Amino acid sequence: MSSRQLSKLTARFGFWLLVALVVLMAVFPFYYAIKTSFTPSGDLFQVELWPTRATLANYLQIFSQRSFLQAIFNSVVVATSVVFIALLLGITASYALGRVRFLGRTTVLLVILGVSMFPQVAVLSGLFEVIRALNLYNNPGGLILSYTIFTLPFTVWVLTTFMRQLPMELEEAAIMDGATPWITITRVFLPLMWPAMATTGLLAFIAAWNEFLFALTFTLTDSQRTVPVAIALLSGGSAYELPWGPIMAASVVVTVPLVVLVIIFQRRIVSGLTAGAVKG
C-alpha cells in the first residue's frame, strides 16, 4: 500500500470516527432519556446502558394527571395558531417585500431581521405590560401573540427570499388575466411556495412547542400552562423527591412527535432554507 493510499485511508477513518462521535454525542442524551423513562424509581441511580427491569409506570403516572393532558392540548392549540398566523402574515408580507418596489424596502427587511436578534429576556418586561394591558394574561392569546412576534421575522425573511426567485412572467400573466394581488398570491404563488412554507411552519411550530420563558411568565394556572412548564412543575411524592422517571417520560412524549415531523419533512426543510441561495 502506497503512502498516498495510506493517508487517504487514515483521513477517511478519521472522518467517520468524527462522524460517529458527533452522532453519539447527539443521540445518547435522547437515548438515555428514553431508557430513564422505562426505569423504575428504585433503579434510577444505577448506572446501566439498558434497564434490567423495564416498566410503564412513569408513562401511566403522567397520563393519569389531567393537568399534563391539558398542557398537551394547550401546546397544540397555541403552536398551531402561531403557525397559521405566522404563515398568513408572512406570505402577504413576503409578496409586498419581494415583488413590490417601494422606497425603504431594504431598510424594512433589515429592521425585520434586527427584531429577530433580540433575546426574549430583553423584551420580557415590556411584553408583559402589553399582554396585561390587553387582558391576555393567563390566556392562550397572550402566548400566541408573544410567540408570533418572535417567529414572524424569520418567517417573513425566508418567504421573501423565496418569493424573489419566482419567475416574474407568472405574475405578469396573472395581471394580464385580471387577477388581483390576493388571487395572485393564493392561486399562482402559493402552490409554488410549499417547500419554504413547510420549513417556516415547522420551525415556528417547534419554537412555539418548546418555548418556556414566556409560557412560565404569562400563565398562572394548570389549565392554561403549556407542556414545557408542565414538565418543569412535575412534583414527586414529597418536597425532597425529584421525579426523574416521570419527567423523562413526559419529555419523550413531547419530543418524539417533533422528531417524527423533522424526519418526514427533512428534505423540504433543507430545500426551504436554501431557497434563494442560488439564482437559476
N, C-alpha and C positions, 0 to 999 in steps of 0.2 A: 504494500500500500504506500503510495507516494505521500510526501508531506502535505501537498495541496489537498488530497483526498482526506487525509487525517484531520487537517484543520477544518475542512467543511463538515466532517462528521462530528468533530468536537463542538463546532458552532451550532449545529443542528441539535445535538444532545443538550447543550446549554440552553438553547431557546425553548425546547419542550420541557426541560426541567423548570425553567422560569414560569412557563405557562401553567404547569401542574401546581407549582407553589402558589400562584395567584388564584387559581381555581380553588385550591384547598382553603386558602385564607378567606375566600368569598363564600364558599359553600358550607364550611364546617360550622360557623355560628348558627346558621339556619338548621343544619342537621342536628346540632346539639339541642336547639330549642325543641325540635320535634321529639328527640329522644327524651328530654326532660318532661315533655307534656304527657308521655306514656309511662313515666316512672312514678311509683308510689311515693308518698311523702316520706316514709321512713328510709327510702333508699336514695334520696336526692343528693346527699353529700358523700356518696360513694362514687369514686372516680371509675366510670365504666364507659366504654365506647358503645355498648349495646345493653339495653336494660334486661336484667335477668328475670324480672317479673313485670311484664307489661300490663297496664291497666287503663281502663277508660274512665276511671273515677274523676280525673281532673276535667275531662270534657263534660261529663254528666253534671259536675258541680257548676260549671259556668253556664251551661244551658238551662239549668234549673233556676237561675237567677233572672227574674223578669227584667231587671234593670239593664242587664247585658244585652238581652234581646232587643230591648227598646233602644239601646245605644246603637246597635247594628242598623236598625230601621232608620234612626236619625241620620246616621252617616250616609246611608244610601240616598235618602231624600236630599240631604244637603249637597253631597258630591254630584248627584245627577242634576240638580238645579243649577249648580255652578257651571257644569259643563254646557248645559243648554244655553244659559245666559251668555257665557263667555264666547261660545261659537256664534250665537246670533249677533251679538255686538261686534265680534271680531271679523266676521265675514262682511258686514256692511262697512265697518271702518277700513278694512283692507281694500275694499273696492274704491273708496274715496282716496285713500293714500297711495294706492298702487296704480290707479287708472286715470284719476282726475288730476290735472295740473293746476296748482294754485300756489300762491306766494307763501313761503314758510313751510312747505310740505316736509322738507328735510329736518327743519327745526322741530316740527311736531313729532316726527319719528324718533329723534334724539331725546326729546322730553319723555316719550313713552318708554324708551329703553332706560333712561335715567331713573324713572319712577320704580322700575323693577329692581333696581340695585339697592333700594333702602331696606335695611333689615327690619324684621317685624317688630322688634322691641323698640325701635326708634319712633314708630308711629302708634305704639300701643295706647298710650295715654290719650292722645288726640282722637284716635278712632273710638276709644271707649266713650269719650264725651259725645261723639257724633251718634253712636248707637244708643246711648242713653237718651239723647235729645229726640231721637226718632222712635223712642219707646220700643226698641228691639232687643233690650237686654233680657237674657234668659229666654230667647226666642230663636228658632231656626233662621229667621230672616236676618238676624244680626250676623250669624256665621256665613250665610250666603253672601251678604253684602261685603263682608271683610275678605272672604276668600276670592270673590270675583275681582275685587280691587287689585289683588296681588297676582291673579292668574291672567287677567285681561291683557296686560302689557306684552307678555310673552306670546299670547295667542295672536294679538294684532301684528306683532313683529313677524312671526313665522308666516301667517297667512298673507301679509302684504308682500313679503319676499316671493312667495309662490304666485300670487296674483300678477306680479310684474312680468313673470315669464310666460304667461298665457298669450297666445297669438292675438295681435291687435285686430286681425281680419275677422275673428269671431265676433268681437264687439261691434265692428263696423257693419257686418252683415245683420246683426240683431237690430241695430239702429235703423238700417235701411228697411227692415221689415216692420218698423214702428214699435219696437219693444221699448218699454220703459226701463229705467235703471234697475228696478226691483225684479222685473221679469228677466233681464239680462243676467242678474246675479243668480237667481234661483233656477232658471231654465238652461242657461248657457254655461256659466262658470261653475256652479255648484257641483254638477256631475264630474267635473274635471279636478276638483279640489279635495276629493276624498282622502288621498294619502296625507296631505297636510292637516286636514280636519281630524283624521284618526289620530295623528300624532299629538296635536294640541289638545284634543279632547281627552285622550288617555292620560297625558301628563297632568292636565288640570284635575282629572278625577283622582289620580294618585296623590296630588298635592292636597286636595281637599280631604281625602280619606285619611291621610296620615297627620294632618295638622294638629298640633297640641296646644300651643301657646294661646291662640285666640279662643279655642274651644274651652280651655280652662278658665280664661278670664271672663268670657262673655256668657257663660252658662252657670247656673247655680244649683239646679235640681237634677235628680237622676233622670227624670222624664225628658229632659232637653239635652243631656250630655251626649257626646259622640263617642265612638269606640276608643280612641287613644286615651281620653280622660277616664273612661270607664275601666280600662285596663289598669291605669295608674292608681285608681282608687280601690282596686280589689283588696279586700282585707281577709286576714286569716281568722282562726278561731279565738285568738287573743290579741292584745295590743302588741305583744312581743313576737308574733309569728308573721313571717313574710311568706305568703303562699306562692312559692316559685312554680309549683306544678300548674295550678290554675292560670297563673299569669302567662306561662309559656303556652298552655293550651289555647288561651284566648288570642295570643299573638299569632299562633299558627292559623287559627280560624280566620283571622282578618288579613293575613298575609298571603295565604295560598290563592285566593281569587285574583289578587294583583299579579302574582307570578304567572298564573294561567293566562291572564289577559295580555301580559307582556310577551309571553311565548307565542300566543296566537297572532298578535299584531306586530311582531318584531320587524318584519320586512317593511310594513307600512310606516313604522316609526323611523327607520333608517332613511327611507325614501322621502319622508316628510321633512326630516331635519336637514337633509342635504338638498332640498328643493331650492333652486336659485343659486346653488354654488357654482354651477357651470351653465353658461348660456348655450342653447342649442336650437 
